[in-house]
Amino acid sequence: MVYGIGTDICDIRRIRASLARHGDRFAEKILSEAELAVWRKRGARWPERGVRYLATRFSAKESFSKAVGLGMRMPMTWRLCEIANLPSGQPVIVLHGGLKEWFEAQQLSALVTVTDETDYAASFVVVEKNQ
């Protein structure tokens, strides 16, 4: 049964401006440790690819927070929600700490998709209640 649906579109230019203004602190606020490692690796080879990676993660976390109905309030935090990739490239949501505990107690599961094109990153999340 569908519990919630979330969507978000993110202006990549805003993410680029936030990085210019705040440097790594902005990424460190949004990304988990594993995501930070990927962001740094991608950004070192091609800075624009790093910006796009950060924008898709920002968007997906916004979508997830909407789908679960919490917004950005506890137990939902940027760093406790991680957007990882399976070996196939498919994005998946990996939760940590109190957010993971809350999500599992609600018997929920989530599906996520992300995309980016020129100036925008977008994401959709469907959260289902497990029977």
KOLDO-525252 format. One record per atom (N, C-alpha, C, O): residue number from 1; residue in one letter; atom name; y, z, x. Coordinates in steps of 0.1 Angstrom, whole numbers. Atoms other than C-alpha are relative to their C-alpha. Layout:
residues N
(NUM "A" "CA" (Y Z X)),
...
This chain:
residues 131
(1 "M" "N" (-12 0 8)),
(1 "M" "CA" (0 0 0)),
(1 "M" "C" (12 0 9)),
(1 "M" "O" (13 7 19)),
(2 "V" "N" (-13 1 -7)),
(2 "V" "CA" (35 -9 13)),
(2 "V" "C" (8 13 -2)),
(2 "V" "O" (10 17 -13)),
(3 "Y" "N" (-8 -13 0)),
(3 "Y" "CA" (54 23 22)),
(3 "Y" "C" (15 -4 2)),
(3 "Y" "O" (24 2 -4)),
(4 "G" "N" (-14 4 -2)),
(4 "G" "CA" (86 5 35)),
(4 "G" "C" (0 -13 8)),
(4 "G" "O" (-9 -16 16)),
(5 "I" "N" (-3 12 -7)),
(5 "I" "CA" (100 -27 49)),
(5 "I" "C" (14 2 7)),
(5 "I" "O" (23 6 0)),
(6 "G" "N" (-13 -1 -7)),
(6 "G" "CA" (128 -28 75)),
(6 "G" "C" (3 -13 7)),
(6 "G" "O" (-7 -20 12)),
(7 "T" "N" (-4 12 -7)),
(7 "T" "CA" (147 -57 90)),
(7 "T" "C" (13 3 7)),
(7 "T" "O" (21 11 3)),
(8 "D" "N" (-12 -2 -7)),
(8 "D" "CA" (175 -59 115)),
(8 "D" "C" (3 -13 8)),
(8 "D" "O" (-6 -20 13)),
(9 "I" "N" (-5 11 -8)),
(9 "I" "CA" (196 -86 132)),
(9 "I" "C" (10 6 10)),
(9 "I" "O" (19 13 5)),
(10 "C" "N" (-8 -6 -11)),
(10 "C" "CA" (213 -78 165)),
(10 "C" "C" (7 -11 7)),
(10 "C" "O" (1 -21 11)),
(11 "D" "N" (-8 9 -7)),
(11 "D" "CA" (241 -96 181)),
(11 "D" "C" (-2 2 15)),
(11 "D" "O" (3 13 20)),
(12 "I" "N" (3 -2 -15)),
(12 "I" "CA" (230 -101 218)),
(12 "I" "C" (12 2 8)),
(12 "I" "O" (12 9 18)),
(13 "R" "N" (-13 -2 -7)),
(13 "R" "CA" (266 -103 228)),
(13 "R" "C" (5 14 0)),
(13 "R" "O" (11 19 10)),
(14 "R" "N" (-3 -15 0)),
(14 "R" "CA" (271 -67 217)),
(14 "R" "C" (-8 8 10)),
(14 "R" "O" (-3 17 16)),
(15 "I" "N" (8 -7 -9)),
(15 "I" "CA" (242 -56 237)),
(15 "I" "C" (4 -2 15)),
(15 "I" "O" (5 7 23)),
(16 "R" "N" (-5 4 -14)),
(16 "R" "CA" (255 -75 268)),
(16 "R" "C" (13 8 3)),
(16 "R" "O" (15 13 14)),
(17 "A" "N" (-12 -8 -2)),
(17 "A" "CA" (289 -58 263)),
(17 "A" "C" (-2 15 2)),
(17 "A" "O" (4 21 10)),
(18 "S" "N" (3 -15 -2)),
(18 "S" "CA" (274 -23 260)),
(18 "S" "C" (-6 2 14)),
(18 "S" "O" (-3 12 20)),
(19 "L" "N" (5 -1 -14)),
(19 "L" "CA" (255 -29 292)),
(19 "L" "C" (11 -1 10)),
(19 "L" "O" (11 7 20)),
(20 "A" "N" (-11 1 -9)),
(20 "A" "CA" (286 -40 309)),
(20 "A" "C" (9 12 0)),
(20 "A" "O" (14 17 11)),
(21 "R" "N" (-8 -12 2)),
(21 "R" "CA" (305 -10 296)),
(21 "R" "C" (-7 13 5)),
(21 "R" "O" (0 21 12)),
(22 "H" "N" (7 -13 -3)),
(22 "H" "CA" (278 17 301)),
(22 "H" "C" (-10 -1 11)),
(22 "H" "O" (-16 9 15)),
(23 "G" "N" (11 2 -11)),
(23 "G" "CA" (254 2 327)),
(23 "G" "C" (-13 4 -5)),
(23 "G" "O" (-16 4 -17)),
(24 "D" "N" (14 -4 3)),
(24 "D" "CA" (219 15 328)),
(24 "D" "C" (-1 11 -10)),
(24 "D" "O" (-11 13 -17)),
(25 "R" "N" (0 -11 10)),
(25 "R" "CA" (228 45 307)),
(25 "R" "C" (-3 -4 -14)),
(25 "R" "O" (-10 2 -21)),
(26 "F" "N" (2 5 14)),
(26 "F" "CA" (228 24 276)),
(26 "F" "C" (-15 -3 -2)),
(26 "F" "O" (-21 1 -12)),
(27 "A" "N" (14 4 1)),
(27 "A" "CA" (193 10 283)),
(27 "A" "C" (-9 13 0)),
(27 "A" "O" (-19 14 -7)),
(28 "E" "N" (8 -12 -2)),
(28 "E" "CA" (180 45 293)),
(28 "E" "C" (1 8 -13)),
(28 "E" "O" (-8 16 -16)),
(29 "K" "N" (-1 -6 13)),
(29 "K" "CA" (192 58 259)),
(29 "K" "C" (-9 -6 -11)),
(29 "K" "O" (-15 1 -19)),
(30 "I" "N" (7 8 10)),
(30 "I" "CA" (174 31 239)),
(30 "I" "C" (-15 -1 4)),
(30 "I" "O" (-24 -1 -5)),
(31 "L" "N" (14 4 -4)),
(31 "L" "CA" (142 24 259)),
(31 "L" "C" (-9 12 5)),
(31 "L" "O" (-3 21 11)),
(32 "S" "N" (9 -10 -5)),
(32 "S" "CA" (111 45 266)),
(32 "S" "C" (-2 -3 15)),
(32 "S" "O" (3 -13 20)),
(33 "E" "N" (3 2 -14)),
(33 "E" "CA" (99 49 302)),
(33 "E" "C" (-7 -14 3)),
(33 "E" "O" (-3 -21 12)),
(34 "A" "N" (8 12 -2)),
(34 "A" "CA" (74 20 299)),
(34 "A" "C" (9 -12 -3)),
(34 "A" "O" (9 -22 4)),
(35 "E" "N" (-9 11 3)),
(35 "E" "CA" (101 -3 283)),
(35 "E" "C" (10 -1 11)),
(35 "E" "O" (14 -12 14)),
(36 "L" "N" (-10 1 -11)),
(36 "L" "CA" (126 6 310)),
(36 "L" "C" (-6 -7 12)),
(36 "L" "O" (1 -15 18)),
(37 "A" "N" (7 7 -11)),
(37 "A" "CA" (101 -6 336)),
(37 "A" "C" (0 -15 -2)),
(37 "A" "O" (3 -23 7)),
(38 "V" "N" (0 14 3)),
(38 "V" "CA" (97 -39 319)),
(38 "V" "C" (14 -6 0)),
(38 "V" "O" (16 -17 6)),
(39 "W" "N" (-13 4 0)),
(39 "W" "CA" (134 -42 313)),
(39 "W" "C" (6 -3 14)),
(39 "W" "O" (12 -13 17)),
(40 "R" "N" (-5 2 -14)),
(40 "R" "CA" (142 -37 350)),
(40 "R" "C" (-7 -11 7)),
(40 "R" "O" (0 -19 14)),
(41 "K" "N" (7 11 -6)),
(41 "K" "CA" (115 -61 361)),
(41 "K" "C" (5 -14 -5)),
(41 "K" "O" (8 -23 3)),
(42 "R" "N" (-5 12 6)),
(42 "R" "CA" (127 -88 337)),
(42 "R" "C" (14 -3 4)),
(42 "R" "O" (18 -14 8)),
(43 "G" "N" (-14 1 -3)),
(43 "G" "CA" (163 -82 344)),
(43 "G" "C" (3 -4 15)),
(43 "G" "O" (13 -10 18)),
(44 "A" "N" (-1 3 -14)),
(44 "A" "CA" (158 -84 382)),
(44 "A" "C" (-2 -14 3)),
(44 "A" "O" (4 -20 11)),
(45 "R" "N" (3 15 -2)),
(45 "R" "CA" (143 -119 380)),
(45 "R" "C" (10 -9 -7)),
(45 "R" "O" (14 -19 -2)),
(46 "W" "N" (-9 8 8)),
(46 "W" "CA" (167 -132 353)),
(46 "W" "C" (7 9 -9)),
(46 "W" "O" (2 13 -20)),
(47 "P" "N" (-7 -10 7)),
(47 "P" "CA" (194 -109 340)),
(47 "P" "C" (1 -3 -15)),
(47 "P" "O" (0 7 -23)),
(48 "E" "N" (-1 3 15)),
(48 "E" "CA" (198 -127 306)),
(48 "E" "C" (-13 3 -7)),
(48 "E" "O" (-13 7 -19)),
(49 "R" "N" (12 -4 6)),
(49 "R" "CA" (161 -122 300)),
(49 "R" "C" (-1 15 -3)),
(49 "R" "O" (-7 19 -13)),
(50 "G" "N" (-1 -14 1)),
(50 "G" "CA" (166 -85 305)),
(50 "G" "C" (8 4 -12)),
(50 "G" "O" (5 13 -20)),
(51 "V" "N" (-9 -3 11)),
(51 "V" "CA" (195 -85 280)),
(51 "V" "C" (-8 -3 -14)),
(51 "V" "O" (-7 5 -23)),
(52 "R" "N" (8 4 12)),
(52 "R" "CA" (173 -103 254)),
(52 "R" "C" (-11 10 -3)),
(52 "R" "O" (-13 13 -15)),
(53 "Y" "N" (10 -10 2)),
(53 "Y" "CA" (145 -79 259)),
(53 "Y" "C" (5 13 -6)),
(53 "Y" "O" (0 19 -16)),
(54 "L" "N" (-7 -12 5)),
(54 "L" "CA" (168 -49 253)),
(54 "L" "C" (4 -2 -14)),
(54 "L" "O" (3 7 -23)),
(55 "A" "N" (-4 3 13)),
(55 "A" "CA" (182 -66 222)),
(55 "A" "C" (-11 0 -10)),
(55 "A" "O" (-10 5 -21)),
(56 "T" "N" (11 0 9)),
(56 "T" "CA" (148 -72 207)),
(56 "T" "C" (-6 14 -3)),
(56 "T" "O" (-10 17 -14)),
(57 "R" "N" (5 -14 2)),
(57 "R" "CA" (137 -36 213)),
(57 "R" "C" (10 8 -9)),
(57 "R" "O" (6 16 -17)),
(58 "F" "N" (-10 -7 8)),
(58 "F" "CA" (170 -23 198)),
(58 "F" "C" (-2 -4 -14)),
(58 "F" "O" (-3 5 -23)),
(59 "S" "N" (2 5 14)),
(59 "S" "CA" (165 -44 167)),
(59 "S" "C" (-13 5 -6)),
(59 "S" "O" (-13 9 -18)),
(60 "A" "N" (13 -5 5)),
(60 "A" "CA" (128 -35 163)),
(60 "A" "C" (1 15 -4)),
(60 "A" "O" (-5 19 -14)),
(61 "K" "N" (-1 -14 3)),
(61 "K" "CA" (136 2 165)),
(61 "K" "C" (9 3 -12)),
(61 "K" "O" (6 12 -20)),
(62 "E" "N" (-9 -1 12)),
(62 "E" "CA" (164 -2 139)),
(62 "E" "C" (-9 -3 -12)),
(62 "E" "O" (-8 4 -22)),
(63 "S" "N" (8 4 12)),
(63 "S" "CA" (139 -20 116)),
(63 "S" "C" (-10 11 -3)),
(63 "S" "O" (-13 14 -15)),
(64 "F" "N" (10 -11 2)),
(64 "F" "CA" (113 7 121)),
(64 "F" "C" (6 12 -7)),
(64 "F" "O" (0 17 -16)),
(65 "S" "N" (-6 -12 6)),
(65 "S" "CA" (137 35 113)),
(65 "S" "C" (3 -3 -15)),
(65 "S" "O" (3 7 -23)),
(66 "K" "N" (-2 3 14)),
(66 "K" "CA" (146 17 81)),
(66 "K" "C" (-13 0 -8)),
(66 "K" "O" (-13 5 -20)),
(67 "A" "N" (13 1 7)),
(67 "A" "CA" (110 10 71)),
(67 "A" "C" (-6 13 -3)),
(67 "A" "O" (-13 15 -13)),
(68 "V" "N" (6 -13 3)),
(68 "V" "CA" (100 46 74)),
(68 "V" "C" (10 9 -8)),
(68 "V" "O" (6 20 -12)),
(69 "G" "N" (-9 -7 8)),
(69 "G" "CA" (131 57 56)),
(69 "G" "C" (8 12 6)),
(69 "G" "O" (14 20 0)),
(70 "L" "N" (-6 -11 -7)),
(70 "L" "CA" (144 81 83)),
(70 "L" "C" (14 -4 5)),
(70 "L" "O" (23 5 7)),
(71 "G" "N" (-12 3 -7)),
(71 "G" "CA" (172 61 98)),
(71 "G" "C" (-1 6 14)),
(71 "G" "O" (-12 9 19)),
(72 "M" "N" (0 -6 -14)),
(72 "M" "CA" (182 76 132)),
(72 "M" "C" (2 15 -1)),
(72 "M" "O" (12 20 4)),
(73 "R" "N" (-1 -15 0)),
(73 "R" "CA" (175 112 124)),
(73 "R" "C" (-14 5 3)),
(73 "R" "O" (-24 -2 0)),
(74 "M" "N" (13 -6 -4)),
(74 "M" "CA" (147 135 135)),
(74 "M" "C" (-11 -2 -11)),
(74 "M" "O" (-7 0 -22)),
(75 "P" "N" (5 0 -14)),
(75 "P" "CA" (119 130 142)),
(75 "P" "C" (2 -14 7)),
(75 "P" "O" (-3 -16 18)),
(76 "M" "N" (-3 14 -5)),
(76 "M" "CA" (131 93 147)),
(76 "M" "C" (10 1 11)),
(76 "M" "O" (22 5 9)),
(77 "T" "N" (-10 2 -11)),
(77 "T" "CA" (147 88 181)),
(77 "T" "C" (-3 -13 7)),
(77 "T" "O" (-15 -18 7)),
(78 "W" "N" (1 13 -7)),
(78 "W" "CA" (152 57 202)),
(78 "W" "C" (-12 1 10)),
(78 "W" "O" (-21 -9 10)),
(79 "R" "N" (10 0 -10)),
(79 "R" "CA" (129 68 230)),
(79 "R" "C" (-14 4 -4)),
(79 "R" "O" (-24 2 3)),
(80 "L" "N" (13 -4 5)),
(80 "L" "CA" (100 82 209)),
(80 "L" "C" (-7 -12 -7)),
(80 "L" "O" (-18 -12 -10)),
(81 "C" "N" (5 12 6)),
(81 "C" "CA" (96 47 193)),
(81 "C" "C" (0 -11 11)),
(81 "C" "O" (10 -15 16)),
(82 "E" "N" (1 10 -10)),
(82 "E" "CA" (83 21 218)),
(82 "E" "C" (-6 -13 -6)),
(82 "E" "O" (-15 -12 -14)),
(83 "I" "N" (5 13 4)),
(83 "I" "CA" (78 -16 212)),
(83 "I" "C" (-7 -6 13)),
(83 "I" "O" (0 -10 22)),
(84 "A" "N" (8 5 -11)),
(84 "A" "CA" (50 -27 235)),
(84 "A" "C" (-6 -14 -4)),
(84 "A" "O" (-3 -19 -15)),
(85 "N" "N" (7 12 3)),
(85 "N" "CA" (30 -59 237)),
(85 "N" "C" (-15 0 3)),
(85 "N" "O" (-18 6 14)),
(86 "L" "N" (14 2 -3)),
(86 "L" "CA" (-7 -66 235)),
(86 "L" "C" (-2 -11 10)),
(86 "L" "O" (8 -18 13)),
(87 "P" "N" (2 10 -10)),
(87 "P" "CA" (-22 -88 262)),
(87 "P" "C" (3 -14 -6)),
(87 "P" "O" (7 -23 1)),
(88 "S" "N" (-3 13 7)),
(88 "S" "CA" (-18 -117 236)),
(88 "S" "C" (15 -3 -1)),
(88 "S" "O" (19 -14 -3)),
(89 "G" "N" (-14 1 2)),
(89 "G" "CA" (19 -110 235)),
(89 "G" "C" (5 5 -13)),
(89 "G" "O" (17 7 -15)),
(90 "Q" "N" (-4 -6 13)),
(90 "Q" "CA" (19 -96 200)),
(90 "Q" "C" (7 13 2)),
(90 "Q" "O" (1 22 9)),
(91 "P" "N" (-7 -13 -1)),
(91 "P" "CA" (44 -68 197)),
(91 "P" "C" (-7 11 -9)),
(91 "P" "O" (-12 8 -20)),
(92 "V" "N" (6 -11 7)),
(92 "V" "CA" (31 -34 186)),
(92 "V" "C" (9 12 1)),
(92 "V" "O" (17 13 11)),
(93 "I" "N" (-8 -12 0)),
(93 "I" "CA" (48 -1 178)),
(93 "I" "C" (-9 11 6)),
(93 "I" "O" (-20 14 0)),
(94 "V" "N" (7 -12 -6)),
(94 "V" "CA" (37 29 200)),
(94 "V" "C" (9 12 -2)),
(94 "V" "O" (21 11 3)),
(95 "L" "N" (-8 -12 3)),
(95 "L" "CA" (50 63 189)),
(95 "L" "C" (-4 11 9)),
(95 "L" "O" (-15 12 14)),
(96 "H" "N" (2 -11 -9)),
(96 "H" "CA" (53 94 210)),
(96 "H" "C" (6 13 -7)),
(96 "H" "O" (14 13 -16)),
(97 "G" "N" (-5 -14 3)),
(97 "G" "CA" (59 132 205)),
(97 "G" "C" (0 3 -15)),
(97 "G" "O" (-9 -1 -22)),
(98 "G" "N" (-1 -4 14)),
(98 "G" "CA" (71 145 172)),
(98 "G" "C" (0 -12 -10)),
(98 "G" "O" (-4 -10 -21)),
(99 "L" "N" (0 12 9)),
(99 "L" "CA" (76 110 157)),
(99 "L" "C" (-14 -4 -2)),
(99 "L" "O" (-18 -8 -14)),
(100 "K" "N" (15 4 1)),
(100 "K" "CA" (39 102 164)),
(100 "K" "C" (-7 10 -10)),
(100 "K" "O" (-14 6 -19)),
(101 "E" "N" (6 -10 8)),
(101 "E" "CA" (29 135 148)),
(101 "E" "C" (4 -2 -15)),
(101 "E" "O" (-5 -1 -24)),
(102 "W" "N" (-5 2 14)),
(102 "W" "CA" (50 129 117)),
(102 "W" "C" (-6 -12 -6)),
(102 "W" "O" (-11 -11 -18)),
(103 "F" "N" (5 13 5)),
(103 "F" "CA" (39 93 113)),
(103 "F" "C" (-15 1 -3)),
(103 "F" "O" (-19 -3 -14)),
(104 "E" "N" (14 -1 2)),
(104 "E" "CA" (2 102 116)),
(104 "E" "C" (-2 10 -12)),
(104 "E" "O" (-12 7 -20)),
(105 "A" "N" (1 -10 11)),
(105 "A" "CA" (6 132 92)),
(105 "A" "C" (3 -7 -14)),
(105 "A" "O" (-3 -4 -24)),
(106 "Q" "N" (-3 8 12)),
(106 "Q" "CA" (21 107 66)),
(106 "Q" "C" (-11 -11 -3)),
(106 "Q" "O" (-11 -17 -13)),
(107 "Q" "N" (10 10 1)),
(107 "Q" "CA" (-10 85 72)),
(107 "Q" "C" (5 -14 -1)),
(107 "Q" "O" (2 -22 -10)),
(108 "L" "N" (-7 13 0)),
(108 "L" "CA" (11 54 80)),
(108 "L" "C" (-5 -8 11)),
(108 "L" "O" (-10 -4 21)),
(109 "S" "N" (2 10 -10)),
(109 "S" "CA" (6 23 100)),
(109 "S" "C" (11 -10 -1)),
(109 "S" "O" (17 -12 -11)),
(110 "A" "N" (-11 9 -1)),
(110 "A" "CA" (31 -3 111)),
(110 "A" "C" (-3 -14 6)),
(110 "A" "O" (-11 -14 16)),
(111 "L" "N" (0 13 -6)),
(111 "L" "CA" (34 -40 119)),
(111 "L" "C" (14 -4 3)),
(111 "L" "O" (23 -1 -4)),
(112 "V" "N" (-13 4 -5)),
(112 "V" "CA" (63 -55 138)),
(112 "V" "C" (0 -14 5)),
(112 "V" "O" (-10 -19 11)),
(113 "T" "N" (-2 13 -7)),
(113 "T" "CA" (76 -89 148)),
(113 "T" "C" (15 -1 4)),
(113 "T" "O" (24 5 -2)),
(114 "V" "N" (-13 2 -5)),
(114 "V" "CA" (106 -98 169)),
(114 "V" "C" (2 -14 4)),
(114 "V" "O" (-7 -21 7)),
(115 "T" "N" (-4 13 -4)),
(115 "T" "CA" (125 -129 178)),
(115 "T" "C" (14 0 5)),
(115 "T" "O" (22 9 2)),
(116 "D" "N" (-14 1 -5)),
(116 "D" "CA" (156 -140 197)),
(116 "D" "C" (3 -15 1)),
(116 "D" "O" (-5 -23 5)),
(117 "E" "N" (-5 14 -1)),
(117 "E" "CA" (177 -172 197)),
(117 "E" "C" (14 1 3)),
(117 "E" "O" (22 6 -4)),
(118 "T" "N" (-14 1 -5)),
(118 "T" "CA" (209 -178 216)),
(118 "T" "C" (8 13 -1)),
(118 "T" "O" (8 20 9)),
(119 "D" "N" (-9 -11 1)),
(119 "D" "CA" (232 -151 203)),
(119 "D" "C" (-6 12 -8)),
(119 "D" "O" (0 23 -9)),
(120 "Y" "N" (5 -11 9)),
(120 "Y" "CA" (209 -130 180)),
(120 "Y" "C" (-15 3 3)),
(120 "Y" "O" (-23 -5 8)),
(121 "A" "N" (14 -4 0)),
(121 "A" "CA" (177 -110 181)),
(121 "A" "C" (-2 6 -14)),
(121 "A" "O" (6 12 -20)),
(122 "A" "N" (4 -4 14)),
(122 "A" "CA" (159 -102 148)),
(122 "A" "C" (-14 6 0)),
(122 "A" "O" (-22 3 9)),
(123 "S" "N" (13 -7 1)),
(123 "S" "CA" (130 -80 138)),
(123 "S" "C" (-3 3 -15)),
(123 "S" "O" (6 5 -23)),
(124 "F" "N" (5 -5 13)),
(124 "F" "CA" (109 -71 108)),
(124 "F" "C" (-11 10 2)),
(124 "F" "O" (-20 8 11)),
(125 "V" "N" (11 -10 -1)),
(125 "V" "CA" (87 -41 103)),
(125 "V" "C" (-5 3 -14)),
(125 "V" "O" (3 5 -23)),
(126 "V" "N" (7 -4 12)),
(126 "V" "CA" (62 -34 75)),
(126 "V" "C" (-8 13 3)),
(126 "V" "O" (-16 13 12)),
(127 "V" "N" (7 -13 -2)),
(127 "V" "CA" (50 2 72)),
(127 "V" "C" (-9 1 -12)),
(127 "V" "O" (-5 0 -24)),
(128 "E" "N" (10 -2 11)),
(128 "E" "CA" (18 8 51)),
(128 "E" "C" (-5 14 0)),
(128 "E" "O" (-6 21 10)),
(129 "K" "N" (6 -13 2)),
(129 "K" "CA" (4 39 37)),
(129 "K" "C" (-15 -2 0)),
(129 "K" "O" (-20 -10 -9)),
(130 "N" "N" (15 1 -1)),
(130 "N" "CA" (-33 42 47)),
(130 "N" "C" (-7 7 -11)),
(130 "N" "O" (-3 19 -14)),
(131 "Q" "N" (7 -7 11)),
(131 "Q" "CA" (-57 50 19)),
(131 "Q" "C" (-11 8 5)),
(131 "Q" "O" (-19 14 -3)),
